[in-house]
Each structure stands twice: as C-alpha cells, then as structure tokens.
Amino acid sequence: MRDGSEDSSGGGIPTVDLSAAEPALGAIDRALRRAGFLLVSGHGIDPTLPAAIRESARAFFHLPAEVKQRYAVKVGGRGWLGPGAEANGYAEGTATPPDLKESLSFAADRPTGRPEVDAEWFLPNRWPAEVPELRPLVEEYLARMQALSDRVLGLLGLALGEGADFFTRHTGHPTFGFNVNWYPGRERLGEPEPGQFRIGPHTDFGTVTVLDRQAGKGGLQVYTDGGGWADAPYDPAAFTVNIGDLMAVWTGGRWRSGRHRVLPPPADAPDEELMSLVYFYECDPGTTINGIESHAHLRAQLDAITADGDVR
C-alpha cells in the first residue's frame, strides 16, 4: 500500500511510511479515531534483529517447565509468565479463561535516582542464563523501539494538531514494557476452553504499543463499531501500532484505544506456533493526563489482568 492508503479488510487501518517527506497526518487521525491502529513502514529497523530474538526466545520457551519456573513472575514483573498467568479479558470485566500463551517480560531498568519510583518501575531485568545471547539482542531492540516510539509520538502530535513535542515532552525518562509472547499450537495446549483466546479481548492500558507480529490463522483481530471483529492487516515490512487508554484520554476521547484480541490456535492448523514482540511505551512516571495519574492507572490495570496461575 502507498503511504496513508487504507486496508478495508482491517477496518480502514492505513500503512504510514515514516520515511515519506510528507507524512499522511489525515490518514493517521482518521485511523486512530475509528480503530486506534496503524501500520508503520520505513522505520529502518533490520528485520534480522526481531528474527534473532524469536530464535533465542523459542529456545527458552521449549525448555522444561521446571527450568522456566525459576524465572516465574506475576503480571508486571520481569521474567517468565507461564500458562495461566494472565487473562486480558479481565480488564473489560469479562470472566474469561486464562490466555493461551507464555511470555518473557522485560521493562525499563535505567534508574531515575528517585528511590520510590525506581523500586517500582525501574528494577533490573532478569535474563535467562540458558539463552545468554538473548540479552544483547533484546537490549538493542529496546533502544530501537524507544527511538521509533518517540518518532511515532511526534507524528501523532502533529496529526492531533498540537505539535511534534506534545507527547514527547513527557517521555524524557519513560517507563516501558516488552513482552515476547509465545503462542503454541493445539498439539501442546489441547482443545481451547469455550471463550478462550491466545489473548482475550481488551484495550492496552497506556500510551502507544509497537508490535512485531507474524501472520497466522490464529492471529490478531481488531474491533471497530462499524465492522465488528476483523483480521488485522499484515505487512512483514511494517510494525503494527496501536494506542492505549491513556492516549485516548490524552486526546480528550478524539482517538480511541484500539480494542483487539488474538484468536485461539486454529483447529485446521493445530501445530501453528506464533511469536509476537510487543513493546508498550509509556510516559514519565508522575505524568497526570486529564486528571489521571498515569502510573497508578497502569499498575491497577496490570493487577486487573493477573489470573490465578501458579506464579511467585
């Protein structure tokens, strides 16, 4: 697709070329008002980097459960989220079965010098000793994701008509989260329970999410009022970007938090295995957005999606 053109199969979600001389600000505004989603190409990130992360993470996920359990944490922690740890549908008040996934979770770790903030939001990451090559790959990816996210936020500020620094002046020392989500097939999981998804329907909680995903039958779907649920458009050269609840509040409701889900592993492709790299970019701790304290909101939502899995 050309810069700013829309894919009707994905609910009018455009691909925006970040390298274009004149970004498609009108298309960005329309898409975020309708679906809360974009695709971004022209980002300059070498595709071999996410591929290498997937290869290393896959080696971890295929380790015996007792090895992975050494890194087990609850939602919002830094480590391994095992089967049954998370149910994103809880954020909508829906009593869904736990999500059909495992995750390796990392987050911001560069201290601010404020002990009360650092103790909650800037703790050291836990790196699995069994896959030592993962750490340098993820650290490089995180640096590139932060730069890309600020670039995207600059465009969003312009699309909102508020200037390129409208959001980025609040990302001087932001928090972020990064999940490597592994979606195994039915040959490992068995038959999904009724109403069970790889990730249940929800909206993200924060500012902006940048997703590197793989195509699959049991993949990402996006919800719009006019079209209901539809498969998200896929471009292997583009990142999928969606805005979260705080961004929707930040715009006074002009833009909508992108509601989405990840379908269960399909019955006609029972061995389908997918892996997504999900970067949740937030703002500086202490930022108040239209009366909402950003990180109190984030913590409450992370707690809300914690299922009754066997974690510590």
Secondary structure per residue as TSV (DSSP state, phi and psi in degrees):
chain	resnum	aa	ss	phi	psi
A	1	M	-	360.0	149.4
A	2	R	-	-77.1	164.5
A	3	D	T	-55.6	123.2
A	4	G	T	84.4	-3.2
A	5	S	-	-75.6	154.0
A	6	E	E	-112.7	143.8
A	7	D	E	-102.0	108.2
A	8	S	G	-65.9	-26.3
A	9	S	G	-66.6	-23.0
A	10	G	G	-106.6	24.2
A	11	G	T	76.9	34.3
A	12	G	S	73.5	37.6
A	13	I	E	-93.4	116.7
A	14	P	E	-87.2	159.2
A	15	T	E	-99.8	122.7
A	16	V	E	-108.0	122.6
A	17	D	E	-85.4	110.0
A	18	L	T	-68.9	-18.0
A	19	S	T	-88.4	-2.0
A	20	A	-	-69.3	145.1
A	21	A	S	-64.8	-35.2
A	22	E	S	-124.9	97.7
A	23	P	-	-62.7	151.6
A	24	A	-	-84.0	76.8
A	25	L	H	-65.6	-36.8
A	26	G	H	-64.8	-41.1
A	27	A	H	-66.0	-37.6
A	28	I	H	-61.2	-48.7
A	29	D	H	-60.6	-45.5
A	30	R	H	-63.0	-43.3
A	31	A	H	-66.0	-39.6
A	32	L	H	-76.3	-23.5
A	33	R	H	-74.6	-33.6
A	34	R	H	-92.0	-46.9
A	35	A	T	-124.3	-22.1
A	36	G	S	77.7	15.8
A	37	F	E	-130.6	149.5
A	38	L	E	-141.0	162.2
A	39	L	E	-111.3	143.0
A	40	V	E	-125.9	125.7
A	41	S	E	-112.8	-178.5
A	42	G	-	64.8	29.8
A	43	H	-	-87.5	-18.2
A	44	G	-	79.4	10.5
A	45	I	-	-92.8	125.4
A	46	D	-	-63.7	124.5
A	47	P	T	-66.2	-14.5
A	48	T	H	-69.4	-21.7
A	49	L	H	-69.0	-55.1
A	50	P	H	-61.7	-32.0
A	51	A	H	-63.2	-40.9
A	52	A	H	-68.1	-37.5
A	53	I	H	-62.5	-43.6
A	54	R	H	-60.9	-42.7
A	55	E	H	-62.0	-44.8
A	56	S	H	-68.9	-44.7
A	57	A	H	-64.2	-36.4
A	58	R	H	-61.3	-38.6
A	59	A	H	-61.2	-38.4
A	60	F	H	-66.8	-48.7
A	61	F	H	-62.7	-25.5
A	62	H	T	-88.2	3.7
A	63	L	S	-70.4	159.3
A	64	P	-	-58.9	149.1
A	65	A	H	-58.8	-35.6
A	66	E	H	-68.0	-25.8
A	67	V	H	-74.8	-46.4
A	68	K	H	-63.3	-31.1
A	69	Q	G	-61.1	-24.5
A	70	R	G	-60.9	-22.3
A	71	Y	G	-108.8	12.2
A	72	A	B	-68.2	136.3
A	73	V	-	-140.4	168.9
A	74	K	-	-88.3	171.0
A	75	V	T	-56.9	132.9
A	76	G	T	95.3	-8.7
A	77	G	S	-88.6	179.5
A	78	R	S	-112.3	108.1
A	79	G	E	156.3	-145.4
A	80	W	E	-101.1	126.6
A	81	L	E	-100.6	110.1
A	82	G	-	-84.9	-176.8
A	83	P	T	-57.7	135.4
A	84	G	T	85.1	2.7
A	85	A	S	-80.3	-24.2
A	86	E	B	-139.2	143.2
A	87	A	-	-140.6	95.7
A	88	N	G	-65.8	-24.5
A	89	G	G	-63.0	-20.9
A	90	Y	G	-58.7	-31.2
A	91	A	G	-62.7	-24.8
A	92	E	G	-94.6	3.0
A	93	G	T	81.8	17.5
A	94	T	-	-99.3	129.7
A	95	A	-	-84.2	74.8
A	96	T	-	-91.0	158.7
A	97	P	-	-64.1	161.9
A	98	P	-	-60.4	153.3
A	99	D	-	-67.0	145.1
A	100	L	S	-89.5	72.1
A	101	K	-	-157.5	166.2
A	102	E	E	-125.1	155.9
A	103	S	E	-139.3	146.4
A	104	L	E	-103.9	123.6
A	105	S	E	-116.0	135.1
A	106	F	E	-132.8	167.5
A	107	A	E	-159.8	178.7
A	108	A	-	-58.7	136.0
A	109	D	-	-135.5	10.5
A	110	R	-	-93.0	108.5
A	111	P	-	-61.6	151.5
A	112	T	-	-90.3	-19.4
A	113	G	S	93.9	-1.7
A	114	R	-	-103.1	104.6
A	115	P	H	-54.0	-40.6
A	116	E	H	-68.7	-29.8
A	117	V	H	-79.4	-46.5
A	118	D	H	-63.0	-35.0
A	119	A	H	-66.2	-21.9
A	120	E	H	-104.5	-37.8
A	121	W	H	-116.6	-11.7
A	122	F	S	-132.2	49.6
A	123	L	-	-82.1	160.1
A	124	P	-	-64.2	147.4
A	125	N	-	-79.3	157.4
A	126	R	-	-106.9	122.9
A	127	W	-	-110.5	121.1
A	128	P	-	-62.0	123.7
A	129	A	T	-65.6	-22.5
A	130	E	T	-72.1	-19.9
A	131	V	-	-131.0	70.9
A	132	P	T	-62.8	-23.0
A	133	E	T	-71.0	-14.1
A	134	L	H	-68.5	-39.1
A	135	R	H	-58.7	-53.6
A	136	P	H	-63.3	-31.8
A	137	L	H	-66.2	-47.4
A	138	V	H	-66.7	-41.1
A	139	E	H	-63.4	-38.1
A	140	E	H	-65.8	-43.0
A	141	Y	H	-62.1	-42.7
A	142	L	H	-61.8	-41.1
A	143	A	H	-62.4	-41.2
A	144	R	H	-70.5	-35.6
A	145	M	H	-66.7	-38.4
A	146	Q	H	-64.6	-43.8
A	147	A	H	-63.0	-42.6
A	148	L	H	-65.1	-41.2
A	149	S	H	-64.0	-40.9
A	150	D	H	-64.7	-35.6
A	151	R	H	-63.4	-44.4
A	152	V	H	-64.4	-43.1
A	153	L	H	-62.8	-34.2
A	154	G	H	-60.1	-43.3
A	155	L	H	-65.0	-39.7
A	156	L	H	-64.9	-37.8
A	157	G	H	-61.1	-40.9
A	158	L	H	-67.1	-42.4
A	159	A	H	-64.2	-29.2
A	160	L	T	-79.8	-11.7
A	161	G	T	81.2	21.9
A	162	E	S	-114.1	-3.4
A	163	G	-	102.1	153.7
A	164	A	T	-65.8	-23.0
A	165	D	T	-100.4	11.4
A	166	F	T	-57.7	-42.2
A	167	F	T	-95.0	-40.3
A	168	T	G	-69.8	-16.2
A	169	R	G	-71.1	-5.8
A	170	H	G	-110.9	18.3
A	171	T	-	-125.9	41.2
A	172	G	S	-72.0	-36.2
A	173	H	S	-146.2	69.4
A	174	P	-	-83.7	165.0
A	175	T	-	-90.7	160.4
A	176	F	E	-154.8	161.1
A	177	G	E	-128.6	151.6
A	178	F	E	-139.4	119.3
A	179	N	E	-114.1	129.6
A	180	V	E	-95.5	105.5
A	181	N	E	-95.2	124.2
A	182	W	E	-107.0	125.1
A	183	Y	E	-114.4	91.0
A	184	P	-	-71.5	168.3
A	185	G	-	-89.0	178.8
A	186	R	H	-66.1	-23.5
A	187	E	H	-65.3	-21.2
A	188	R	H	-97.9	-37.6
A	189	L	H	-92.2	-26.3
A	190	G	-	83.0	-164.4
A	191	E	S	-76.0	128.0
A	192	P	-	-61.7	148.2
A	193	E	-	-71.6	158.8
A	194	P	T	-56.6	131.7
A	195	G	T	76.5	12.7
A	196	Q	-	-99.0	135.6
A	197	F	-	-125.5	165.0
A	198	R	S	-62.4	-41.5
A	199	I	E	-140.9	126.0
A	200	G	E	-71.2	162.2
A	201	P	E	-57.4	134.0
A	202	H	E	-169.7	170.8
A	203	T	E	-113.6	149.6
A	204	D	-	-70.2	161.6
A	205	F	S	-95.5	-21.9
A	206	G	S	-112.0	-129.3
A	207	T	S	-94.4	-67.2
A	208	V	E	-147.4	142.1
A	209	T	E	-117.0	134.3
A	210	V	E	-116.7	121.3
A	211	L	E	-120.2	127.4
A	212	D	E	-105.7	114.9
A	213	R	-	-125.3	169.1
A	214	Q	-	-115.5	148.2
A	215	A	-	-75.6	143.8
A	216	G	-	-170.8	162.6
A	217	K	T	-67.8	-33.7
A	218	G	T	-99.0	57.3
A	219	G	-	-111.1	-158.7
A	220	L	E	-75.8	136.2
A	221	Q	E	-125.4	148.4
A	222	V	E	-120.5	143.1
A	223	Y	E	-106.9	134.4
A	224	T	E	-130.5	153.6
A	225	D	T	-61.1	-38.6
A	226	G	T	-78.6	-32.9
A	227	G	T	-112.3	-5.7
A	228	G	E	68.7	-146.7
A	229	W	E	-84.2	134.3
A	230	A	E	-145.4	148.3
A	231	D	E	-59.6	133.8
A	232	A	-	-70.1	139.0
A	233	P	-	-62.0	148.8
A	234	Y	-	-127.3	134.5
A	235	D	-	-139.9	115.0
A	236	P	T	-62.4	-17.2
A	237	A	T	-95.1	2.5
A	238	A	S	-123.1	153.5
A	239	F	E	-93.6	146.5
A	240	T	E	-91.0	129.5
A	241	V	E	-121.5	132.7
A	242	N	E	-135.3	154.8
A	243	I	E	-98.9	154.9
A	244	G	-	-109.0	-171.0
A	245	D	H	-61.6	-40.6
A	246	L	H	-65.8	-38.1
A	247	M	H	-65.0	-40.0
A	248	A	H	-61.0	-42.5
A	249	V	H	-65.1	-39.9
A	250	W	H	-58.6	-32.7
A	251	T	T	-92.9	11.1
A	252	G	T	65.6	25.0
A	253	G	T	86.5	0.9
A	254	R	S	-61.8	-45.1
A	255	W	S	-100.6	148.6
A	256	R	-	-106.6	142.3
A	257	S	-	-65.8	128.6
A	258	G	-	-73.5	111.0
A	259	R	E	-80.9	135.1
A	260	H	E	-155.7	170.0
A	261	R	E	-155.3	164.2
A	262	V	E	-120.0	121.5
A	263	L	-	-62.9	155.4
A	264	P	-	-67.6	163.1
A	265	P	-	-58.9	132.0
A	266	P	-	-74.2	146.0
A	267	A	T	-65.9	-30.5
A	268	D	T	-89.1	2.4
A	269	A	S	-143.6	65.7
A	270	P	T	-64.6	-19.5
A	271	D	T	-98.7	10.6
A	272	E	-	-62.7	125.4
A	273	E	-	-123.2	123.7
A	274	L	E	-122.2	157.4
A	275	M	E	-141.5	131.7
A	276	S	E	-118.6	144.0
A	277	L	E	-108.0	113.4
A	278	V	E	-119.0	116.9
A	279	Y	E	-111.2	115.4
A	280	F	E	-100.3	110.0
A	281	Y	E	-101.6	130.5
A	282	E	-	-118.2	-159.3
A	283	C	-	-115.6	-176.1
A	284	D	-	-68.4	138.3
A	285	P	T	-56.2	140.0
A	286	G	T	94.1	-7.5
A	287	T	-	-67.0	128.8
A	288	T	E	-105.2	125.6
A	289	I	E	-117.8	105.5
A	290	N	T	47.7	47.1
A	291	G	T	88.6	-4.7
A	292	I	E	-104.3	125.3
A	293	E	E	-77.8	117.7
A	294	S	H	-54.8	-48.4
A	295	H	H	-85.5	-20.8
A	296	A	H	-64.7	-40.7
A	297	H	H	-62.8	-46.3
A	298	L	H	-61.4	-44.7
A	299	R	H	-64.0	-40.9
A	300	A	H	-62.3	-39.6
A	301	Q	H	-72.9	-37.9
A	302	L	H	-61.8	-41.3
A	303	D	H	-64.7	-34.8
A	304	A	H	-65.8	-31.1
A	305	I	T	-94.6	6.5
A	306	T	B	-74.4	120.5
A	307	A	-	-90.5	-175.7
A	308	D	S	-95.1	46.8
A	309	G	-	-77.2	169.3
A	310	D	S	-87.7	81.7
A	311	V	-	-125.5	166.1
A	312	R	-	-138.7	360.0
